Amino acid sequence: MTVGARDLEPARSARELYGTELHRQRQLARMSLDRLSDVVNYSKTHLHGVETGERLPLPPISEKLDAAFGTGELFQGLWGVVKREHTPRRFDHCLELEAKAARIQEFGASIVPGLLQTEAYMRALFRECNPGAGVAEIDSLVAARLSRQEVLRGDNPPDFWWILNEAAVRQAVGGPAVMYEQLEALLPLVQTGRTTIQVVPFSAGACALMNGTLILLTLPDNSTTVYQEGAGSGEVFDDRETVTRRLREYDRMKACALPPRGSAALIEAAMENFKPCEPPQI
C-alpha cells in the first residue's frame, strides 16, 4: 500500500521530514496538488511522490516551493539535509569543500565529470551502475548530483578547469541522442571567463592520472584538498606532499591536452558520430 503523508515519521529520515513539511505547508495554503503543480511547474505525480517520501525533490523544486508558500529558505535548507543523507560518506567532505572553493580542477578518465553531466547522461550512468535500482533510488542519485551543479550558477562561482580523456567524449553513454546532448552541453563551457575544458587525445599516449578521477579543490585561503577516486573507492588528502604531487601531475595532464580551441574541435568531431541521421530526400 502506498504510504500517505500522514504516515510519515519526520524523525526517521530527512526525506520524510521534507515530505511532512510539504504536506503541512500545502494544507496551510489550502492548495491542491493540481494547483501546486501549476504553480511550481512540476508534475502532480512527482509532487505526490515527494510529499509521501517516495521520491526526492529534484532541483530546483525547493526554491520554487519556498516561493510558492512564502517560506523563505525553509525547503532549500531541508534539501541540504536530504542530499547529505543520500550522498556516500566518503564524498561528504569533498562536497563541503566544493561549495566553498575558489578554484575547482578535475580530471575525468572515462566519463564526463559530474559537474558537467546532463540529467539524461546521469540517469544512463546510474542505471548501468545500479541495475537493480528502482525509480526512487535513481531519482535520489540524480537529485544529489544535480544539486552539486548549483555551484556553477552561484553569484560568485569558482574558477573551473576540467580535463577529459578522449574516451569520455567517445563512449556512447545512454546512446547517441543522450551523448549528442551531453557533448553539445560541453561546448559553451570550453573557454569562458570562469571555465576551461581541455581534452587529452588518444594520440597523446600514456599520461599521468589516466586510471581514475581526480578533483582538486582550492579554497579562498589558497589551501588545496585532493579527492581521488577509483572503481568503488575514494580518498581525501590534504597533506602537503600529496597535494603538491597531484597538482604537479594535473599540470602535466594540461601539457598533454589539446588547447581549448582544439578541444572544442575534437568534441564537435565526436558529435558527428552521434548526430541523428537525416531522413532521405525524396
Buried (B, 14 or more C-beta within 10 A) or exposed (E): EEEEBEEBEBEEBBBBBBBBBBBBBBEEBEBEBEBBBEBBEBEBEBBBBBBBBBBBBBBBBBBBBBEBBEBEEBBBEBBBEBBBBBBEEEBEBBBEBBBEBBBBBBBBBBBBBBBBBBBBBBBBBBEEEEEEBEEBBBBBBBBBBBBBBBBBEEEEBBBBBBBBBBBBBBBBBBEBEBBBBBBBBBBEBBBEEEBBBBBBBEEBEEBBBBEBBBBBBBBEEEEBBBBBBEEEEBEBBBEEEBBEBBBEBBEEBBEBBBBBEBBBBBBEEBBEEBEEEEEEEE
